[in-house]
């Protein structure tokens, strides 16, 4: 199971501008979570446009991932979570009509 965790950095150029980020206009950074051997899966009211809050807790060698917002939830346990990324994206620019 792979989950895109959403934007973790809204603007890479906010304080200390990175030269490549400015030149390339990259402004959104995302990170993913890849999990195998999942169990105790709960999914309610998905898809949703509302961003979830995500917590990952560990008890011995089992991790519990809980992602929820006011209307939906994804929760499961896994033995082997793996962070993927980060990946950097350009913000969408609206075309100028002439």
C-alpha positions in Angstrom: 0.0 0.0 0.0 1.4 3.4 -0.9 0.0 6.6 0.5 0.9 10.1 -0.7 1.2 12.1 2.5 0.6 15.5 0.9 2.5 18.7 1.0 5.0 18.9 3.8 6.6 22.1 2.6 4.4 24.8 1.2 7.1 27.1 -0.2 10.7 26.1 -0.5 11.7 29.7 -1.1 10.0 31.2 2.0 13.2 32.2 4.0 16.5 30.9 2.7 16.0 30.7 -1.1 17.6 27.8 -2.8 19.0 29.0 -6.1 17.8 26.0 -8.1 14.3 26.3 -6.5 14.1 30.0 -7.6 15.4 29.4 -11.1 13.2 26.3 -11.6 10.2 27.7 -9.7 9.8 24.5 -7.6 7.6 25.3 -4.7 5.8 22.1 -3.5 7.5 19.2 -1.8 5.8 15.9 -1.2 6.7 12.7 0.6 5.1 9.3 0.3 4.8 6.3 2.6 5.1 2.7 1.3 3.9 0.0 3.7 3.9 -3.8 3.3 2.4 -6.4 5.5 -0.5 -4.2 6.6 -3.3 -5.5 8.9 -6.3 -4.1 10.8 -7.2 -1.8 7.9 -10.0 0.7 8.4 -11.1 3.1 5.6 -14.1 5.4 6.0 -15.4 8.2 3.8 -12.6 8.2 1.2 -12.0 10.1 -1.1 -12.2 13.5 0.5 -10.8 16.9 -0.5 -10.1 17.7 3.2 -6.4 17.2 4.2 -5.9 14.6 6.9 -3.7 14.8 10.0 -1.3 11.9 10.1 0.3 10.2 13.1 2.5 7.1 13.2 3.2 5.4 16.5 5.3 2.4 17.3 4.7 -0.4 19.8 7.6 -2.9 19.8 8.0 -3.9 16.2 4.5 -2.8 14.9 3.7 0.7 13.6 0.2 2.1 13.6 -0.7 4.7 11.0 -3.7 6.9 11.6 -4.8 9.5 9.0 -8.0 11.4 9.7 -9.9 14.6 9.3 -13.4 15.7 10.4 -15.1 13.3 7.9 -12.8 10.4 7.0 -10.2 8.0 8.4 -7.5 5.6 7.2 -5.9 3.4 9.9 -3.8 0.3 9.8 -0.8 -1.5 11.3 2.4 -2.4 9.5 5.7 -4.0 10.3 7.7 -2.1 7.6 6.9 1.5 6.8 9.2 3.2 4.3 9.3 6.9 3.5 9.6 7.6 -0.2 10.8 10.8 -1.6 10.7 13.7 -1.1 9.7 14.9 -4.6 9.7 18.5 -5.6 7.0 19.9 -7.9 6.4 23.2 -9.7 3.3 25.1 -8.7 0.5 25.1 -11.3 0.6 28.4 -13.3 -2.6 29.5 -15.0 -2.2 30.2 -18.7 -2.5 33.9 -19.6 -5.3 34.5 -22.1 -4.6 37.1 -24.8 
